[in-house]
Amino acid sequence: MKLKLLAALLSVVALSACEHKIQTNGKSLINLNYNQNETVTYYEAIAAYKTLADNYPQAKLLSYGITDAGKPLHLFVMSKDHDFNPGSIKEAGKTIVLINNGIHPGEPEGIDASIWFADNVLRDKDGMGTLLENTVVCIIPVYNVGGCLNRSAFHRTGQTTPKECGHRGNAKNLDLNRDFVKLDTKNAKAFTTIFREWQPDVFLDTHTTNGSDHKYVITLIPFQPCGLPDALSKFFRDKMIPRLYEQMAGTDYEMIPYVNYMNRSPKSGISLYIQPPR
C-alpha cells in the first residue's frame, strides 16, 4: 500500500472547519519520498515535526518520558488558539483527537501520512487549516522508537513496500500492541501519561496489513461497541461508524471493515476482527 493513501483516513478525524491563517504562504516545509516507496527514518520524522513547530505558532512538539530506546516519546499538538494545555482546551469545549503512529514500525504508512497531514493542515492546503476550528489534533510521531530505529529490508518480506522499514518489537523486543495493560515497557508508561493528561475524545491507531491484499486501500477496525457504556455504544454504532463510512465513500478511497483470513487464506473464509484483551 502506498504511503500517501492512508492520508485519506486521517482526514476523517477532524470535526468542523473555519478560516485559518497560515505562516508560510502555503508552501510545504516537508519532503517525503513515498512515491519512491521510502518511509522516513525516526530522526527524519522528529525533524519534520520540529520544522513544523518552529514555523507555525499553532503547533508545538512536546515530549513525555523516556522510551526503552532511551529517547523521549514525542507528542505533536496542533491548536488554532495556540493553547497547548489540555485542561483549558477541554474547558473551551474543543474536541481532542489523538493519532498514534508506529506501534509496529514495519507498518509505517501512518508515520508518513501524519506528517503529510500535519503539514497540509498547518499550511491550509485546500482549506484543511479550517479543520482546527473546534478540534485540537495530537499526533504521536513514532510510538515504537526502538523498533523504528531497527530498520531493515527484510523485516516484512510479505510486503512489497517500502524498501526499508522498522521492526515489530521495541528496544526490548516486546510488542507494544500487547502492553497497554501490563505496562512492561517505558513506552507504554509514557503513553499512559499522554492518554490520561489529554483524555482524547477520538483515538486513532494507524496500522498496515501484513502483506494481505484488499480491494480497498483503506480499512477500519472500530472499537467493539459492546465494550462501551450504553449511551456511547449507541452513538458509536448507530451514528459515528456509519458516518465515517459515508464520508469516505465520497472520496477516492472508499473504506471497508478490516477482516481476518481464516486459516491464513480468504478461500477458507473471512471474519471480522475480534478484539481480545491486550
C-alpha positions in Angstrom: 0.0 0.0 0.0 1.5 3.4 -0.9 2.1 5.7 1.9 0.0 8.5 0.5 -3.2 6.5 0.6 -3.5 6.4 4.4 -3.7 10.2 4.4 -7.3 9.9 3.3 -8.2 8.1 6.5 -6.6 10.8 8.7 -8.9 13.4 7.1 -11.9 11.9 8.8 -10.8 12.7 12.4 -11.5 16.5 12.3 -15.0 17.5 13.1 -15.5 21.1 11.9 -14.0 24.0 10.0 -13.3 27.7 9.6 -10.7 30.1 8.0 -7.2 29.5 9.3 -4.2 31.9 8.9 -1.1 30.3 7.5 2.5 31.3 8.2 4.5 30.1 5.1 2.5 31.4 2.1 1.1 27.9 1.6 4.4 26.3 0.8 5.2 22.8 2.1 8.1 22.6 4.5 8.2 18.8 4.3 9.8 16.5 1.8 8.5 12.9 1.8 9.6 10.1 -0.6 6.6 7.8 -0.6 6.5 8.0 -4.4 9.8 6.2 -4.3 8.4 3.6 -1.8 10.5 5.0 1.0 9.4 5.8 4.5 11.0 8.3 6.8 13.5 7.3 9.5 12.9 8.1 13.1 15.2 11.0 13.0 13.6 12.4 9.8 10.1 12.1 11.4 11.1 14.1 14.5 13.0 16.6 12.4 9.9 17.1 10.3 7.7 17.9 13.3 10.4 20.2 14.8 10.4 22.1 11.5 6.6 22.5 11.6 6.6 23.5 15.3 9.4 26.1 14.6 7.4 27.7 11.8 3.8 27.6 13.0 2.7 29.1 16.3 -0.3 26.9 16.3 1.9 23.8 16.6 4.1 22.5 19.4 6.3 19.4 19.8 6.2 18.0 23.4 8.0 15.1 25.0 6.8 12.7 27.6 9.2 10.5 29.5 11.9 8.2 28.1 11.2 5.1 26.0 13.0 1.8 26.2 15.3 3.0 23.4 16.5 5.8 25.7 14.8 8.5 23.6 11.7 10.6 24.6 8.2 9.8 23.4 7.1 12.9 21.4 3.6 14.4 21.0 2.9 16.9 18.3 -0.1 19.2 19.0 -1.9 21.4 16.6 -4.2 24.0 18.2 -5.6 27.0 16.3 -5.8 29.1 19.5 -2.1 28.3 20.4 -3.4 26.7 23.5 -1.5 23.6 24.4 -2.9 23.0 27.9 -5.3 20.0 27.8 -7.3 21.3 30.8 -8.1 24.7 29.2 -8.7 23.1 25.8 -11.4 20.9 27.5 -12.9 23.9 29.3 -13.2 25.6 25.9 -15.3 22.8 24.6 -12.8 21.7 22.0 -12.6 18.1 20.7 -9.2 16.4 21.2 -8.1 13.8 18.7 -5.1 11.6 19.4 -3.3 9.8 16.5 -0.8 7.1 17.4 1.7 6.0 14.8 4.4 3.4 14.5 3.3 1.0 17.2 4.6 -1.5 14.7 7.2 0.3 12.6 7.1 -2.4 10.0 3.7 -0.8 9.2 4.9 2.8 8.7 2.2 4.3 6.5 0.7 6.2 9.3 4.0 7.8 10.2 4.4 9.4 6.8 0.7 10.1 6.4 0.5 12.0 9.7 3.5 14.2 8.7 1.8 15.0 5.4 -1.5 15.6 7.1 0.0 18.0 9.7 1.9 19.9 7.0 -1.2 20.3 4.9 -3.4 21.4 7.9 -0.8 24.0 9.1 -0.3 25.5 5.6 -4.0 25.4 4.9 -3.7 23.3 1.8 -7.1 23.1 0.1 -8.6 24.7 3.2 -7.5 22.0 5.5 -6.5 24.5 8.1 -10.1 25.0 8.9 -10.2 21.6 10.5 -8.8 23.1 13.7 -11.7 25.3 14.4 -13.2 23.1 17.1 -10.6 20.4 17.2 -7.1 20.0 18.7 -5.1 17.3 16.9 -2.4 15.4 18.9 0.0 13.1 17.0 2.5 10.7 18.4 5.1 10.7 15.6 6.6 7.3 16.4 5.4 5.2 19.4 7.8 2.3 19.0 11.0 4.3 18.8 13.4 1.3 19.2 11.6 -0.7 16.5 11.8 2.3 14.1 15.5 2.6 14.7 15.9 -1.1 13.8 15.4 -0.7 10.1 15.9 -3.4 7.5 14.7 -4.5 4.1 13.9 -8.0 5.5 11.6 -7.4 8.4 8.4 -7.7 6.4 9.2 -9.9 3.4 5.5 -10.2 2.6 5.1 -6.5 1.9 6.3 -5.1 -1.4 6.9 -1.6 0.0 8.6 0.3 1.5 12.2 -0.5 0.7 13.2 -0.5 4.4 11.1 -0.4 7.5 11.3 -0.8 11.2 10.9 -3.9 13.4 7.7 -5.0 15.2 9.4 -5.4 18.6 10.6 -2.4 20.6 14.1 -1.9 22.1 13.3 -4.8 24.4 11.8 -6.8 21.6 8.4 -6.5 23.1 5.2 -6.0 21.2 3.8 -2.6 22.3 0.4 -3.6 21.0 0.3 -6.2 23.8 1.4 -3.9 26.6 -1.4 -1.4 27.2 -2.5 -3.2 30.3 0.6 -4.8 31.8 2.9 -1.8 31.2 6.2 -3.7 31.0 7.7 -1.0 28.8 8.7 2.6 29.3 6.9 3.4 26.1 3.6 2.2 27.4 4.0 4.1 30.7 4.8 7.3 28.7 1.7 6.6 26.5 -0.4 6.2 29.6 0.7 9.6 30.8 -0.2 11.2 27.5 -3.6 9.5 27.4 -4.5 10.4 30.9 -3.4 14.0 30.6 -5.1 14.7 27.2 -8.1 12.4 27.6 -8.8 12.3 23.8 -12.4 12.2 22.5 -11.2 10.2 19.5 -8.2 7.9 19.3 -6.8 6.6 16.0 -4.1 4.0 15.9 -2.6 3.5 12.4 -1.6 0.1 11.1 -1.0 -1.6 7.8 -1.9 -5.1 6.6 0.9 -7.6 6.9 1.1 -8.3 3.2 -2.5 -9.2 2.7 -4.1 -7.5 -0.3 -7.6 -5.9 -0.2 -9.7 -4.5 -2.9 -10.0 -1.2 -1.0 -6.9 0.6 0.3 -8.4 1.9 3.5 -9.8 -0.5 6.1 -11.1 0.3 9.6 -11.1 -1.7 12.8 -13.6 0.2 15.1 -13.7 -0.5 18.8 -16.4 -3.0 19.5 -19.4 -1.0 20.7 -20.5 -3.7 23.2 -17.4 -2.7 25.2 -18.7 0.8 25.7 -21.3 2.3 28.1 -24.8 2.0 26.6 -25.2 5.7 25.5 -21.7 5.9 24.0 -22.1 2.4 22.4 -25.4 3.5 20.7 -23.8 6.7 19.4 -20.7 4.9 18.2 -22.6 2.1 16.5 -25.5 4.0 15.0 -24.0 7.4 14.2 -20.2 7.7 14.2 -19.2 4.5 12.5 -21.8 4.8 9.7 -20.8 8.4 9.2 -17.2 7.5 8.8 -18.0 5.0 6.0 -20.4 7.5 4.4 -17.8 10.3 4.3 -15.1 8.0 3.0 -17.4 6.8 0.2 -17.5 10.3 -1.1 -13.7 10.3 -1.6 -11.4 8.5 -3.9 -10.6 6.0 -1.1 -13.8 4.2 0.0 -13.3 2.5 3.3 -14.4 -1.0 4.3 -14.2 -3.0 7.6 -10.9 -4.8 8.1 -11.3 -8.6 8.1 -9.1 -11.6 9.1 -8.5 -14.5 6.8 -9.5 -17.9 8.2 -6.6 -20.3 8.2 -4.5 -17.6 6.5 -6.4 -17.8 3.3 -9.5 -15.9 2.2 -10.6 -19.1 0.4 -11.3 -20.6 3.8 -13.5 -17.6 4.7 -13.1 -14.2 6.3 -14.2 -12.9 9.8 -14.4 -9.5 11.4 -11.6 -8.6 13.8 -12.1 -9.9 17.3 -10.6 -7.7 20.0 -9.3 -9.7 22.9 -7.7 -8.0 26.0 -4.3 -6.6 25.3 
